[in-house]
Amino acid sequence: MVTVSRIEKETRKRKILIVDDEKINSMLLGKILGDEYEISFAENGKKALDVITAEYKTLSIILLDLLMPEMNGYELLEILVNDKRFKNIPVIVMTSEKTAEIKSLQLGALDFIPKPYDMPEVIKARIKRSIKLAEENSLLTDVENESLTRLYNKEFFVRYVNDLDMFHPELVMDTAFININRFHLVNELYGHKTGNVLLQTTADAIRLILQKNIGLACRCDADTFYLYIAHQNDPQELFEFICSYISKECSLPDISIRVGIYQNSDKGLTVAQRIDRASVACNKCRITYSSSFACYDNDLHEKELFGEKLIRDTDKALAEKQFKVFFQPKYNIEGDKPVLSSAEALIRWVHPEHGMISPGIFIPLFEKMVLFRSLTIMYGMKQRLVSKNGEMNWE
């Protein structure tokens, strides 16, 4: 089904802004293009910027002269390419100076039309092609970007990280996992609109970081962001910048974030594995009312590997009955002499390689693997040993 906006886009006249201080040239272009396009005019860069600011959502293309009073074409190009509202509007430069073509393209112009305008069909073809390319690029951007924050979605983030690694293997990169603490409470207390503003503000902070560093970013899930960025000598500066930006731009009290960074990311790992390591560092941070930051290091890596090994050894441990039940006696001290009244059943893992392993280590792993319940049932951990008539019995 074709949406209304798409029908309008396919049937309406595209809007062109012609920026030229020579009225004859403007009138000539207007006559060439007027039958196919809706035309607006501006006689210099300053007036053009006013028109662009007011109409950038509907402008399809800008035809820009370079030599003009007040604000020339080069100055306007620099403004357009550095303003996120305008940078996707295609610009075709019009000038008789052939040497200006390279500089114009470097500043962000999409194409170049030489003066005088003695080939109307070529001008129309170039304009039509430029508009088509810009609109196709806009459609691709809509697909690859997450709708709320306009950062990449996870699928395209992974794809572009792999491309970056392929074409720039010399770059040393860090992977960051960024999470907003207790984001669900923001939505519940202040509403989803406020929650969306917080997400957009966080994305804006990340974009500002990427303006000064090589890298990519995406929003994944409700309150989680991934950042793949050129190696930071002091990664805590990145964390502090995000915190201060959110604090400055958001009026919400007690907003805090956690950031985990996997430095010098091993490109032999998959993107998912690199993100997992950054996530491990992020989870190391205690969820408190203050923001927190941690780097993935060898200790975390060894702990992660040890945990994976224990999980892998679990089936064998069950088959070989490596889990042992120990009884901790309990005494009734109400009388003159303490009397053994019961015992608490405690489980320990007697590992053939690692020796006695505390439940404080393996139970959290089993809880993640949904193994804890089966172990408690198998070893009767819910039973109680009690004393009746001088004999110990299970209840």
Secondary structure in CASP SS format (residue, H / E / C, confidence):
PFRMAT SS
TARGET T0000
AUTHOR 0000-0000-0000
METHOD secondary structure of the structure
MODEL  1
M C 1.00
V C 1.00
T C 1.00
V H 1.00
S H 1.00
R H 1.00
I H 1.00
E H 1.00
K H 1.00
E H 1.00
T H 1.00
R C 1.00
K C 1.00
R C 1.00
K E 1.00
I E 1.00
L E 1.00
I E 1.00
V E 1.00
D C 1.00
D C 1.00
E C 1.00
K H 1.00
I H 1.00
N H 1.00
S H 1.00
M H 1.00
L H 1.00
L H 1.00
G H 1.00
K H 1.00
I H 1.00
L H 1.00
G C 1.00
D C 1.00
E C 1.00
Y C 1.00
E E 1.00
I E 1.00
S E 1.00
F E 1.00
A E 1.00
E C 1.00
N C 1.00
G H 1.00
K H 1.00
K H 1.00
A H 1.00
L H 1.00
D H 1.00
V H 1.00
I H 1.00
T H 1.00
A H 1.00
E H 1.00
Y C 1.00
K C 1.00
T C 1.00
L E 1.00
S E 1.00
I E 1.00
I E 1.00
L E 1.00
L E 1.00
D E 1.00
L C 1.00
L C 1.00
M C 1.00
P C 1.00
E C 1.00
M C 1.00
N C 1.00
G H 1.00
Y H 1.00
E H 1.00
L H 1.00
L H 1.00
E H 1.00
I H 1.00
L H 1.00
V H 1.00
N H 1.00
D C 1.00
K C 1.00
R C 1.00
F C 1.00
K C 1.00
N C 1.00
I C 1.00
P C 1.00
V E 1.00
I E 1.00
V E 1.00
M E 1.00
T E 1.00
S C 1.00
E C 1.00
K C 1.00
T C 1.00
A H 1.00
E H 1.00
I H 1.00
K H 1.00
S H 1.00
L H 1.00
Q H 1.00
L C 1.00
G C 1.00
A C 1.00
L C 1.00
D E 1.00
F E 1.00
I E 1.00
P E 1.00
K C 1.00
P C 1.00
Y C 1.00
D C 1.00
M C 1.00
P H 1.00
E H 1.00
V H 1.00
I H 1.00
K H 1.00
A H 1.00
R H 1.00
I H 1.00
K H 1.00
R H 1.00
S H 1.00
I H 1.00
K H 1.00
L H 1.00
A H 1.00
E H 1.00
E H 1.00
N H 1.00
S H 1.00
L H 1.00
L H 1.00
T H 1.00
D H 1.00
V H 1.00
E H 1.00
N E 1.00
E C 1.00
S C 1.00
L C 1.00
T C 1.00
R C 1.00
L C 1.00
Y E 1.00
N C 1.00
K H 1.00
E H 1.00
F H 1.00
F H 1.00
V H 1.00
R H 1.00
Y H 1.00
V H 1.00
N H 1.00
D H 1.00
L H 1.00
D H 1.00
M H 1.00
F H 1.00
H C 1.00
P C 1.00
E C 1.00
L C 1.00
V C 1.00
M E 1.00
D E 1.00
T E 1.00
A E 1.00
F E 1.00
I E 1.00
N E 1.00
I E 1.00
N C 1.00
R C 1.00
F H 1.00
H H 1.00
L H 1.00
V H 1.00
N H 1.00
E H 1.00
L H 1.00
Y H 1.00
G C 1.00
H H 1.00
K H 1.00
T H 1.00
G H 1.00
N H 1.00
V H 1.00
L H 1.00
L H 1.00
Q H 1.00
T H 1.00
T H 1.00
A H 1.00
D H 1.00
A H 1.00
I H 1.00
R H 1.00
L H 1.00
I H 1.00
L H 1.00
Q H 1.00
K H 1.00
N C 1.00
I C 1.00
G E 1.00
L E 1.00
A E 1.00
C E 1.00
R E 1.00
C E 1.00
D C 1.00
A C 1.00
D C 1.00
T E 1.00
F E 1.00
Y E 1.00
L E 1.00
Y E 1.00
I E 1.00
A E 1.00
H C 1.00
Q C 1.00
N C 1.00
D C 1.00
P H 1.00
Q H 1.00
E H 1.00
L H 1.00
F H 1.00
E H 1.00
F H 1.00
I H 1.00
C H 1.00
S H 1.00
Y H 1.00
I H 1.00
S H 1.00
K H 1.00
E H 1.00
C C 1.00
S C 1.00
L C 1.00
P C 1.00
D C 1.00
I C 1.00
S C 1.00
I E 1.00
R E 1.00
V E 1.00
G E 1.00
I E 1.00
Y E 1.00
Q C 1.00
N C 1.00
S C 1.00
D C 1.00
K C 1.00
G C 1.00
L C 1.00
T C 1.00
V H 1.00
A H 1.00
Q H 1.00
R H 1.00
I H 1.00
D H 1.00
R H 1.00
A H 1.00
S H 1.00
V H 1.00
A H 1.00
C H 1.00
N H 1.00
K H 1.00
C C 1.00
R C 1.00
I C 1.00
T C 1.00
Y C 1.00
S C 1.00
S C 1.00
S E 1.00
F E 1.00
A E 1.00
C E 1.00
Y C 1.00
D C 1.00
N H 1.00
D H 1.00
L H 1.00
H H 1.00
E H 1.00
K H 1.00
E H 1.00
L H 1.00
F H 1.00
G H 1.00
E H 1.00
K H 1.00
L H 1.00
I H 1.00
R H 1.00
D H 1.00
T H 1.00
D H 1.00
K H 1.00
A H 1.00
L H 1.00
A H 1.00
E C 1.00
K C 1.00
Q C 1.00
F E 1.00
K E 1.00
V E 1.00
F E 1.00
F E 1.00
Q E 1.00
P E 1.00
K E 1.00
Y E 1.00
N E 1.00
I C 1.00
E C 1.00
G C 1.00
D C 1.00
K C 1.00
P C 1.00
V E 1.00
L E 1.00
S E 1.00
S E 1.00
A E 1.00
E E 1.00
A E 1.00
L E 1.00
I E 1.00
R E 1.00
W E 1.00
V E 1.00
H E 1.00
P C 1.00
E C 1.00
H C 1.00
G E 1.00
M E 1.00
I E 1.00
S C 1.00
P H 1.00
G H 1.00
I H 1.00
F H 1.00
I H 1.00
P H 1.00
L H 1.00
F H 1.00
E H 1.00
K H 1.00
M C 1.00
V C 1.00
L C 1.00
F H 1.00
R H 1.00
S H 1.00
L H 1.00
T H 1.00
I H 1.00
M H 1.00
Y C 1.00
G C 1.00
M C 1.00
K C 1.00
Q C 1.00
R C 1.00
L E 1.00
V E 1.00
S E 1.00
K E 1.00
N C 1.00
G C 1.00
E E 1.00
M E 1.00
N E 1.00
W E 1.00
E C 1.00
END
